[in-house]
Amino acid sequence: MIELIDVHKSFGDVDVLKGISTSFLPGKTNLIIGASGGGKSVLMKCMVGLLTPTSGQINYDGRNFHELDPKSIREVRREIGMLFQGNALFDSYTVEQNIEFPLRMFTDMTPAERLDRVNFCLEQVHLEGVNSKYPAEISGGMKKRVGIARAIALDIKYLFCDEPNSGLDPVTSRVIDELLQEITTDFNITTVINTHDMKTVFDIGDQILFIYEGNKWWEGKKEDVRHFDNPELKAFINASYFQ
Amino acid sequence: MQIFHHFGTYILFMSRMISRPEKFNMYWERIMLEMKNIGVGSLGIVAIIAIFQGAVTTLQIAYQLISPLVANPVIGSIVSDSSMLELAPTITCLVLAGKVGSHIASEIGTMKVSEQIDALEIMGINAPAFVALPKIIAGVVMVPCLVIISIFLSNIGGIIAGAASGVLTPDEFIQGARESFLPFNLAFSLIKAFVYAYIITSVSSFHGYITEGGALEVGSSSTKAVVYSAVLILFSDYLLTQLLL
């Protein structure tokens, strides 16, 4: 479980996060929604440790991430997988080398064991037989799936996805959503997804957190999201193509 | 004040590299790869520059010194010494600042803007050490080797130009070079090469690492890396010459 307690983040005089408290449960797809500039990405960067909150706590199963010593931080980070908006695959590595990278870095697996694990991860994302291709040689949707495969190469506990559907067609987008949900339940991972896509919200969202101008504006189940009488949330949902 | 901010950020960047590697053989592989890129990849341009530099220096020295009172081997000794003391290390490294420095800054800069550096950090990898340290180690090993090759080829260029123009024979050139040779000059040249290699690789890695934005910023970082490296090479050239000669 990831628990956020009164998380604030400021850049100079600008308060981007104004006291976010929530918890993300394992085996659930937890979605963070909100308009651009609302603080979603900053919140995710604080959670994965790319930014340090001005105040507040981010606890990974009781471990206060930003107060851990560097060694313990690295240990927590090895339990984290992340799917980036731009995929962040290593251009000079093949698909196989990209997925193998965390295994080579953090395990003592033999080459044969690593290859088995790579193929298992590729199977999980329904992408067999592309081992020797470079990221530049595969489509956007395939890159996302390779990104997911790399994220789950180690036995992770927490998966973060930043706009996993951006730039994808609706069919591929749905495939990615289903994959994320499948992986979340199969491996009992705590998945946190940043998205603008209301279709994702209604398809796979277990728990929804709506952030507005740096505040937690609403939190609840996807079934309740349309019935909540809040002008900002309604405006956000109605502005989407999915009404 | 901006210069102090940059210097402080540079020191912090360098200090982050001092840590135990997550997996030694992964770093070793990268060091070998970078040694190939920096060393073997720069051999062609270094060879061309060194040969022409030696040839032109020989002809110019001959033009200025040719006289019945000056023995021909003196030309060989001047060309050989100036190649060793100044031209081979400094000119080679200024060229490498352009070739290697811009490559390093744009490679790391692209990794930064495409979130590959963030991906490394999130995996729990010390990103500055993983992306920059192998380049710095490869640079300080390979650049002195390139400078030695450059000194050798400068002399070859001088011998060819001297013989082709009829100014001095190869034997006269070699006689002059041997008579004036001091082992300290070679050591001085290698010290310079070592310092310049560190400047080129660390400054370029730093500029790549602090890139924020997109393609335009990557280009700008690459330019800054070359300019700062070149200025620092010239400054340290003066400093080392003052201190060591």
Chai-1 contact restraints between the chains, C-beta under 6 A:
chainA,res_idxA,chainB,res_idxB,connection_type,confidence,min_distance_angstrom,max_distance_angstrom,comment,restraint_id
A,V48,B,I122,contact,1.0,0.0,6.0,A-B,restraint_1
A,L50,B,D118,contact,1.0,0.0,6.0,A-B,restraint_2
A,R74,B,G124,contact,1.0,0.0,6.0,A-B,restraint_3
A,R77,B,I122,contact,1.0,0.0,6.0,A-B,restraint_4
A,R77,B,G124,contact,1.0,0.0,6.0,A-B,restraint_5
A,R78,B,G124,contact,1.0,0.0,6.0,A-B,restraint_6
A,I80,B,I122,contact,1.0,0.0,6.0,A-B,restraint_7
A,M82,B,I122,contact,1.0,0.0,6.0,A-B,restraint_8
A,F84,B,E115,contact,1.0,0.0,6.0,A-B,restraint_9
A,G86,B,S114,contact,1.0,0.0,6.0,A-B,restraint_10
A,G86,B,E115,contact,1.0,0.0,6.0,A-B,restraint_11
A,A88,B,E115,contact,1.0,0.0,6.0,A-B,restraint_12
A,A88,B,Q116,contact,1.0,0.0,6.0,A-B,restraint_13
A,A88,B,A119,contact,1.0,0.0,6.0,A-B,restraint_14
A,F90,B,Q116,contact,1.0,0.0,6.0,A-B,restraint_15
A,P102,B,M123,contact,1.0,0.0,6.0,A-B,restraint_16
A,M105,B,E22,contact,1.0,0.0,6.0,A-B,restraint_17
A,M105,B,K23,contact,1.0,0.0,6.0,A-B,restraint_18
A,M105,B,M26,contact,1.0,0.0,6.0,A-B,restraint_19
